[in-house]
Amino acid sequence: MNIMDFNVKKLAADAGTFLSRAVQFTEEKLGQAEKTELDAHLENLLSKAECTKLWTEKIMKQTEVLLQPNPNARIEEFVYEKLDRKAPSRMNNPELLGQYMIDAGNEFGPGTAYGNALIKCGETQKRIGTADRELIQTSAINFLTPLKNFIEGDYKTITKERKLLQNKRLDLDAAKTRLKKAKVAEARAAQLNTSQPEENNIMSEQEVRITQSEFDRQAEITRLLLEGISSTHAHHLRCLNDFVEAQMTYYAQCYQYMLDLQKQLGSFPSTFLSNNNQSSSTPVQSISTPSVLASASASLPSVSNSIVTSGISELKSSSGSRKARVLYDYDAANSSELSLLADEVITVYSIPGMDSDWLMGERGNQKGKVPITYLELLN
């Protein structure tokens, strides 16, 4: 027998098997053939696997949307992944906003209050963008990749073995149907007193035994694979913990960056020179810290009428000096100002021609302008 004859016979056998399965499946749907039911434990395992696959896909896709809201960017990353190429590095939204702010601040002038604030905000936004990249990278490695490996690896294997189990069941039921028909034909022949070859029954019974053995073996293989779903859940639980830790780190970084930025913006004087070097009377409003995090930091000073006390008025009208307690940390904007630390005590006094919102402060050999909103005069 040459190779061509062998291939032809194999194709004919495969076609016959396919036709037998198709007939059996159709008759089952029409209620004309019996169907071997899987045991309850195996059915439960199959249901658990399908449920795991369904929700794993939903969680995975929505996590991708959360980490990368731009659908075009997700499509681009998908295409590059399929081509086994690295996607080009581009600025994310916080980084792009940060760069715009920095460019605008440099254009308006780093020495102006608004320009300086824009630059500080821009630098913070870029740090948030970097943290965002780290979150995406960590989540992809520790969370998304294991979920994807289950969908594209373990579950594909389960699907393949489940399909084989279905085919073995169809073969078994088709063999049972043929045996049943052979017995019916034998009974009819006996009634008509005609001879019916016993070989048909023997062959049908042998075929049922073989197909039953193959079905049982495939059912055991499928069951062992399905019982691994519990281990998959345990693994995904560890991955979920990693994802939560990555998010916690990200949000903690963002909060710290914004807290630092808030302090920097709060250090600006309440009255400052505008970009055209004319005096502006608009106070800089402090950004209130969320109540849930109020214990983590003190709120920044705000300008109010109660700040201008009679004691400060008297100090400005006299040539004397007073002790004052510093309420908040303050970073000097230039060499004419004095940096302050919360709760320290300094000496303050006024000099003729000084802006109404400032006093001169002294600490040992250091002295410089300090904003009155950061001070509490002592008796």
C-alpha positions in Angstrom: 0.0 0.0 0.0 1.5 3.3 -1.0 1.2 6.6 0.9 -1.5 7.9 -1.3 -3.8 4.9 -0.8 -3.2 5.1 3.0 -4.1 8.8 3.0 -7.3 8.1 1.0 -8.4 5.4 3.4 -7.6 7.7 6.4 -9.7 10.5 4.9 -12.5 8.1 4.2 -12.4 6.8 7.8 -12.3 10.3 9.2 -15.3 11.3 6.9 -17.2 8.2 8.1 -16.5 9.1 11.8 -17.5 12.7 11.2 -20.7 11.6 9.5 -21.5 9.2 12.3 -21.1 11.9 14.9 -23.2 14.3 12.9 -26.0 11.8 12.6 -25.9 11.0 16.3 -25.8 14.7 17.3 -28.8 15.5 15.0 -30.8 12.5 16.3 -30.1 13.6 19.9 -31.4 17.1 19.1 -34.5 15.7 17.5 -35.1 13.3 20.5 -34.6 10.3 18.3 -31.4 9.0 20.1 -30.3 8.5 23.6 -27.5 10.6 25.0 -25.0 9.6 27.6 -25.0 12.1 30.4 -21.9 13.2 32.2 -21.7 12.7 36.0 -22.8 15.5 38.2 -19.3 16.2 39.5 -17.9 16.6 36.0 -20.8 18.9 35.0 -20.1 21.1 38.0 -16.5 21.3 37.1 -17.3 22.3 33.5 -19.7 25.0 34.8 -17.1 26.3 37.1 -14.5 26.5 34.3 -16.9 28.4 32.0 -17.8 30.8 34.8 -14.1 31.4 35.5 -13.4 32.0 31.9 -16.3 34.4 31.5 -15.5 36.6 34.4 -11.7 36.5 33.9 -12.2 37.9 30.4 -14.5 40.7 31.7 -12.2 41.6 34.5 -9.1 41.5 32.2 -10.8 43.7 29.6 -12.1 46.3 32.1 -8.7 46.5 33.8 -7.1 47.3 30.5 -9.7 50.1 30.0 -9.0 51.4 33.5 -5.2 51.4 32.9 -5.5 52.8 29.4 -8.7 54.6 28.8 -7.8 55.6 25.2 -9.2 52.9 22.9 -6.9 53.9 20.0 -3.9 53.4 22.2 -5.1 50.0 23.3 -5.6 49.0 19.6 -2.1 50.2 18.8 -0.6 48.2 21.6 -2.6 45.1 20.5 -1.3 45.4 17.0 2.3 45.8 18.1 1.9 42.9 20.5 0.6 40.7 17.6 3.5 41.8 15.5 5.9 41.0 18.4 7.2 44.6 18.3 7.5 47.2 21.0 5.0 50.1 20.8 6.6 53.5 20.4 7.0 55.4 23.7 4.7 58.4 23.9 3.8 60.9 26.6 0.7 59.9 28.6 -2.0 62.5 29.5 -0.5 63.7 32.8 3.0 64.0 31.3 1.6 65.9 28.3 -0.3 68.3 30.6 2.7 68.7 32.7 4.9 69.6 29.7 2.3 72.2 28.5 2.3 73.7 32.0 6.1 73.9 32.2 6.3 75.4 28.7 3.6 78.0 29.6 5.4 78.8 32.9 8.7 79.4 31.1 6.9 81.6 28.5 5.2 83.7 31.2 8.4 83.9 33.2 9.6 81.6 36.0 10.1 84.8 38.2 6.3 85.6 38.1 4.0 84.0 40.6 1.8 82.4 37.9 4.7 81.2 35.8 6.4 79.7 38.8 3.2 78.0 39.9 2.6 76.5 36.4 6.1 75.1 36.4 5.7 73.5 39.8 2.3 72.1 38.8 3.8 70.8 35.5 6.6 69.0 37.3 4.1 67.4 39.6 1.9 66.3 36.7 4.9 64.7 35.0 5.8 62.8 38.2 2.2 61.5 38.3 2.6 60.5 34.7 5.7 58.5 35.6 3.8 56.8 38.5 1.0 56.0 36.1 3.5 54.3 33.8 4.8 52.2 36.7 1.3 51.2 37.7 0.5 50.1 34.1 3.7 48.1 33.9 3.4 46.5 37.3 -0.3 45.6 36.8 0.4 44.2 33.3 3.2 41.9 34.7 1.6 40.8 38.0 -2.1 40.8 37.1 -3.1 41.0 33.4 -0.5 38.6 32.2 -1.5 35.7 34.5 -5.2 36.3 33.6 -4.3 36.3 29.9 -2.2 33.2 30.3 -5.2 31.3 31.7 -7.5 32.4 28.9 -4.9 31.6 26.1 -3.3 28.6 27.8 -5.0 26.6 30.4 -8.6 27.3 29.2 -7.7 26.5 25.6 -6.3 23.1 26.8 -9.5 22.5 28.7 -11.6 23.5 25.7 -9.6 21.1 23.5 -10.0 18.2 25.9 -13.6 19.0 26.4 -14.2 18.8 22.7 -12.4 15.5 22.5 -14.7 14.3 25.3 -17.8 15.4 23.4 -16.5 13.5 20.3 -15.8 10.4 22.4 -19.3 10.6 23.8 -20.9 10.9 20.3 -18.8 7.9 19.2 -20.0 5.9 22.2 -23.6 6.8 21.7 -23.4 6.1 18.0 -22.0 2.6 18.8 -24.8 2.0 21.3 -27.3 3.0 18.6 -25.8 0.6 16.1 -25.8 -2.2 18.7 -29.4 -1.4 19.5 -30.4 -1.5 15.8 -28.5 -4.8 15.4 -30.4 -6.4 18.3 -33.7 -5.2 16.8 -32.8 -6.6 13.4 -31.8 -9.9 15.1 -35.2 -10.0 17.0 -37.1 -9.4 13.8 -35.1 -12.1 12.0 -36.0 -14.6 14.8 -39.6 -13.8 14.4 -39.5 -14.4 10.7 -37.4 -17.5 11.1 -34.7 -16.1 9.0 -31.0 -16.4 9.7 -29.2 -13.2 11.0 -25.4 -13.2 11.2 -24.3 -13.0 14.8 -21.1 -11.3 13.7 -23.0 -8.0 13.5 -23.9 -8.1 17.2 -20.5 -9.2 18.3 -18.8 -6.4 16.3 -21.3 -3.9 17.7 -20.7 -5.0 21.3 -17.0 -4.9 20.8 -17.3 -1.4 19.4 -19.3 -0.3 22.4 -16.7 -1.7 24.8 -13.9 0.1 22.9 -15.7 3.5 22.7 -16.8 3.2 26.3 -13.2 2.7 27.4 -12.1 5.7 25.3 -14.9 7.8 26.7 -14.0 6.9 30.3 -10.3 7.7 29.7 -11.1 11.1 28.2 -13.5 11.9 30.9 -10.8 11.3 33.5 -8.3 13.5 31.6 -10.9 16.3 31.4 -11.8 15.9 35.1 -8.2 16.2 36.2 -7.7 19.4 34.1 -10.9 20.9 35.4 -10.0 20.2 39.0 -7.0 22.6 38.4 -9.5 25.5 38.3 -9.3 25.7 42.1 -5.5 26.2 41.9 -6.2 28.9 39.2 -8.4 30.8 41.6 -5.8 30.7 44.3 -3.2 32.0 41.8 -5.4 34.7 40.6 -6.1 35.7 44.2 -2.4 36.3 44.7 -2.3 38.3 41.5 -5.2 40.4 42.7 -3.4 41.2 45.9 -0.4 42.4 43.8 -2.7 44.5 41.7 -4.2 46.1 44.8 -0.7 46.8 46.2 0.3 48.4 42.9 -2.8 50.7 43.0 -2.2 51.5 46.7 1.4 52.5 45.9 0.2 54.6 42.9 -2.5 56.5 44.8 -0.1 57.1 47.8 2.5 58.5 45.4 -0.1 60.8 43.7 -1.4 62.0 47.1 2.1 62.8 48.3 3.0 64.6 45.1 -0.2 66.7 45.3 0.4 67.3 49.1 3.9 68.6 48.3 2.5 70.7 45.5 -0.1 72.1 47.8 2.5 73.2 50.3 4.6 74.8 47.5 1.6 76.7 46.2 0.6 77.7 49.7 4.0 79.3 50.2 3.2 81.9 47.6 2.4 85.3 49.2 -1.3 86.2 49.2 -0.6 89.4 47.3 1.9 89.2 44.5 3.2 91.0 41.4 1.3 90.1 38.3 3.0 89.4 34.9 2.8 93.0 33.9 4.5 94.0 37.2 1.4 95.7 38.5 0.1 94.9 42.0 -2.6 92.4 42.2 -5.1 92.3 45.0 -6.4 88.8 44.3 -5.3 86.4 47.0 -4.1 82.9 46.3 -6.6 80.5 47.6 -5.3 77.5 49.5 -6.3 74.0 48.4 -8.2 72.2 51.1 -7.0 68.8 52.0 -9.7 66.1 51.8 -11.4 65.5 55.1 -10.5 61.8 55.0 -6.8 62.7 54.9 -7.0 65.7 57.1 -5.0 63.9 59.8 -2.1 63.4 57.5 -1.4 67.1 57.0 -2.5 70.5 58.2 -4.5 72.6 55.8 -2.7 75.6 54.2 -3.2 79.1 55.4 -5.9 81.2 53.8 -6.2 85.0 53.8 -8.9 86.3 56.1 -9.6 89.6 57.9 -8.9 87.9 61.3 -5.2 87.6 60.3 -4.7 91.3 60.5 -4.9 91.7 64.3 -4.5 94.8 66.3 -1.1 93.5 67.5 0.3 93.5 64.0 -1.2 96.9 63.3 0.5 98.2 66.4 3.8 96.6 65.4 3.7 98.1 62.0 3.0 101.6 63.4 5.9 101.3 65.9 9.6 100.8 65.6 9.8 97.9 68.1 10.0 94.2 67.6 7.9 91.2 68.8 8.3 87.4 69.2 6.1 85.4 66.8 5.4 81.7 66.5 5.5 80.2 62.9 2.3 78.4 62.0 3.3 76.6 58.9 6.5 75.7 57.0 7.5 78.3 54.4 10.1 78.0 51.6 11.8 81.3 50.7 11.1 82.3 47.1 14.3 84.3 46.8 17.2 85.6 48.9 15.2 88.5 50.3 12.9 86.1 52.2 13.4 83.9 55.2 12.5 80.2 55.2 10.4 79.1 58.1 9.7 75.9 60.0 6.4 75.3 61.8 6.3 76.0 65.5 9.7 77.8 65.7 9.8 81.3 67.4 11.4 84.2 65.6 11.7 87.9 66.1 9.6 90.1 63.7 9.5 93.8 63.1 8.3 96.2 60.4 10.4 98.7 58.3 9.0 101.8 56.6 7.7 101.2 53.1 7.2 97.4 53.5 4.3 95.7 51.9 1.4 95.4 54.3 1.4 91.5 54.1 5.0 91.1 55.1 7.2 91.6 58.1 11.0 91.3 58.6 11.9 88.2 60.5 15.1 87.3 62.3 16.5 84.0 63.5 20.0 84.3 64.9 22.1 85.8 62.2 19.5 85.1 59.5 16.9 87.6 58.5 14.5 88.2 55.6 10.9 89.0 54.7 8.2 86.6 56.1 4.5 86.6 55.3 2.3 87.6 58.2 -0.3 84.9 57.4 2.3 82.3 58.6 2.8 84.0 62.0 1.1 84.3 65.4 2.3 87.1 67.5 3.2 86.2 71.1 2.6 88.3 74.1 
